[in-house]
Amino acid sequence: MKQIFRVVSQTDRITIPSQKSDSGQTFKSTIVLQEIGGKHADTYAAALLGKSALCKFYSGEAVAAKLKFTAHEHNNQFYQDVIVEDIIKLK
């Protein structure tokens, strides 16, 4: 899904283990994005990984973002991950 969102909040970045990184670790931050369209528009909490997590986004900023949704099952429980694949600040 690629569309325009308004930033609600972003957590501070942390370092997490990563098998895909040469150094064995990468950065992660969680960003909350709300669709444009009012205070009751759909809202998503998504993970920013790698270089994207180094960027700081502020509440109220407009961004264009592509989100990837995945789901998996573990011990008869289903979990959904939302990951930001691409994000750009809009002016």
QUIDA-V993998 format. One record per helix or strand of 3 or more residues. SS is the DSSP state (h for helix, s for strand). FROM is the first residue (numbers start at 1). TO is the last residue. If there is no record, write none. Layout:
ss=SS from=FROM to=TO
ss=SS from=FROM to=TO
This chain:
ss=s from=2 to=10
ss=s from=14 to=17
ss=s from=25 to=35
ss=s from=43 to=49
ss=h from=50 to=54
ss=s from=62 to=74
ss=s from=77 to=89
